[in-house]
Amino acid sequence: MAQWTNIPTDRIEPGKPIRAIDGLALRDNPIAIAEGAAGAPKISEQAFSTNSINGNRLRTNSIPNDRLTNNSITGAKFNDGSIRSWLGSQSAGAVGTYAFARYAAGSNNSRLPWSHTTSGSNLRVNTSTGTSSNEISLSGTWRHLGYGGVYGGGSSVPLEFGLFLRIS
């Protein structure tokens, strides 16, 4: 998260060189505003476009259905608990669920690019219990959402684990 820095007005003078610390603040302050950093000015709801989904629309069930990907999910369902209920009823590996898995296709150094999809047969999930270790492959199609590399098995080659979302 970026840190908000107050820049005194007298530090930035027309025709004068800018100090590095003030230049960094000018670069980071817009990010700090967007991230809601401590001390940063807050973005008011009036600044959002009429077609955006914001906190007020979530609270008042007034999200236009055309703003949602699946028109069967309406804004009202955010507050009545039906979406939470649906998510809680999904079994591991079902469409719409996530998995922390190892990408097992290709060579040891191959990586699946971010946002690309792969077959579940290319993914391995560890189902270890106690002292036994077991990896299973998944079914369906999964979208890659990010990697975290770890070294294992006495090897200098990273084992790539990532977050995947089942999309079909």
C-alpha positions as MATLAB code, in Angstrom:
seq = 'MAQWTNIPTDRIEPGKPIRAIDGLALRDNPIAIAEGAAGAPKISEQAFSTNSINGNRLRTNSIPNDRLTNNSITGAKFNDGSIRSWLGSQSAGAVGTYAFARYAAGSNNSRLPWSHTTSGSNLRVNTSTGTSSNEISLSGTWRHLGYGGVYGGGSSVPLEFGLFLRIS';
ca = [
       0.000    0.000    0.000;
       1.305    3.433   -0.888;
       1.835    5.949    1.899;
       0.249    9.413    1.827;
       2.740   12.291    2.155;
       1.739   15.909    2.771;
       3.797   18.201    0.540;
       4.129   21.792    1.819;
       3.191   24.326   -0.880;
       6.494   26.197   -0.551;
       8.462   23.059   -1.537;
       7.281   23.090   -5.149;
       8.299   26.260   -6.928;
       7.843   27.049  -10.625;
      11.145   27.017  -12.499;
      13.001   25.276   -9.650;
      14.145   21.648   -9.543;
      11.948   19.321   -7.527;
      13.389   17.428   -4.594;
      13.441   13.648   -5.065;
      11.375   13.046   -1.928;
       8.651   15.398   -3.195;
       8.728   13.747   -6.631;
       8.176   10.357   -5.012;
       5.256   11.773   -3.021;
       3.735   13.239   -6.193;
       4.038    9.805   -7.779;
       2.681    7.834   -4.787;
      -0.039   10.168   -3.467;
      -2.648    9.360   -6.178;
      -2.131    5.669   -5.447;
      -2.491    6.339   -1.697;
      -5.778    8.153   -2.380;
      -7.120    5.231   -4.435;
      -6.043    2.716   -1.769;
      -7.538    4.768    1.083;
      -4.217    5.222    2.925;
      -4.189    6.868    6.361;
      -4.217   10.672    6.055;
      -5.079   10.642    2.341;
      -8.160   12.520    1.106;
     -11.132   10.187    0.616;
     -12.886    9.722   -2.732;
     -16.515   10.812   -2.407;
     -19.340    8.712   -3.858;
     -20.251   11.645   -6.154;
     -16.930   11.074   -7.948;
     -18.027    7.640   -9.160;
     -19.840    7.321  -12.466;
     -23.571    6.740  -12.490;
     -23.019    3.247  -13.870;
     -20.534    2.119  -11.217;
     -21.175   -0.291   -8.370;
     -20.448    1.410   -5.057;
     -21.060    0.804   -1.372;
     -24.310    2.747   -1.327;
     -25.752    0.700   -4.192;
     -24.774   -2.520   -2.433;
     -26.505   -1.333    0.759;
     -29.701   -0.197   -0.997;
     -30.032   -3.102   -3.471;
     -29.923   -0.680   -6.414;
     -27.255   -2.262   -8.634;
     -28.549   -2.196  -12.222;
     -28.760   -5.784  -13.479;
     -26.955   -4.859  -16.704;
     -23.848   -4.061  -14.579;
     -23.623   -7.716  -13.504;
     -22.185  -10.466  -15.698;
     -24.936  -12.958  -14.941;
     -28.355  -11.258  -15.055;
     -29.790  -13.929  -12.744;
     -27.703  -12.396   -9.939;
     -29.529   -9.217   -8.975;
     -28.410   -6.460   -6.652;
     -31.028   -7.524   -4.100;
     -29.325  -10.891   -3.688;
     -26.252   -9.225   -2.187;
     -28.237   -8.296    0.914;
     -30.724  -11.170    1.254;
     -27.956  -13.733    1.800;
     -28.718  -15.879   -1.244;
     -25.300  -15.317   -2.843;
     -23.489  -16.100    0.413;
     -25.698  -19.150    0.769;
     -24.915  -20.308   -2.783;
     -21.164  -19.820   -2.290;
     -21.224  -21.700    1.015;
     -23.042  -24.653   -0.554;
     -20.458  -25.269   -3.281;
     -18.251  -28.319   -2.879;
     -14.498  -28.089   -3.423;
     -13.703  -28.051   -7.131;
     -17.153  -26.863   -8.243;
     -17.515  -24.103  -10.848;
     -16.948  -20.760   -9.108;
     -14.619  -22.154   -6.428;
     -10.900  -21.503   -5.962;
      -7.958  -23.859   -5.537;
      -4.364  -23.361   -4.465;
      -2.681  -25.769   -6.861;
       0.586  -26.663   -8.569;
       0.749  -26.200  -12.348;
       2.146  -29.532  -13.538;
       2.168  -29.130  -17.330;
       5.345  -28.635  -19.343;
       8.898  -28.433  -18.063;
       9.930  -27.516  -14.500;
      10.569  -23.927  -15.563;
       7.314  -23.367  -17.477;
       4.737  -21.018  -16.017;
       1.147  -20.465  -16.939;
       0.722  -16.740  -17.650;
      -1.628  -14.744  -15.449;
      -5.296  -14.906  -16.491;
      -4.711  -17.830  -18.874;
      -6.838  -20.939  -18.582;
      -5.816  -24.571  -18.291;
      -7.415  -27.954  -17.920;
      -7.752  -29.248  -14.374;
      -5.706  -32.272  -15.443;
      -2.672  -29.916  -15.564;
      -3.163  -28.898  -11.919;
      -2.208  -30.796   -8.771;
      -3.735  -30.259   -5.332;
      -2.078  -31.733   -2.263;
      -4.536  -33.708   -0.138;
      -2.079  -34.471    2.663;
      -3.420  -35.767    5.937;
      -1.117  -36.406    8.865;
       2.068  -38.065    7.648;
       0.838  -39.181    4.216;
       1.031  -36.972    1.151;
      -1.119  -37.314   -1.935;
      -1.626  -35.126   -4.997;
      -4.740  -35.252   -7.122;
      -5.547  -33.579  -10.429;
      -8.695  -31.525  -10.921;
     -11.452  -31.589  -13.512;
     -12.902  -28.747  -15.540;
     -11.322  -25.535  -16.821;
      -9.457  -23.205  -14.438;
      -8.274  -19.583  -14.739;
      -4.859  -18.709  -13.306;
      -4.928  -15.809  -10.807;
      -1.308  -15.640   -9.572;
       1.799  -17.584   -8.545;
       3.878  -18.011   -5.433;
       7.091  -20.003   -5.887;
       8.601  -22.269   -3.260;
      11.627  -24.530   -3.382;
      11.086  -28.123   -2.377;
      12.426  -31.628   -2.530;
      16.063  -30.531   -2.227;
      15.848  -28.953   -5.677;
      16.921  -25.495   -6.768;
      13.986  -25.460   -9.211;
      10.957  -23.644   -7.781;
       7.712  -25.564   -7.472;
       5.121  -23.136   -8.789;
       1.915  -22.965   -6.797;
      -0.873  -20.635   -7.772;
      -4.414  -19.568   -7.157;
      -6.907  -20.883   -9.718;
     -10.629  -20.229  -10.253;
     -12.787  -22.944  -11.830;
     -14.718  -21.363  -14.710;
     -16.306  -24.462  -16.306;
];
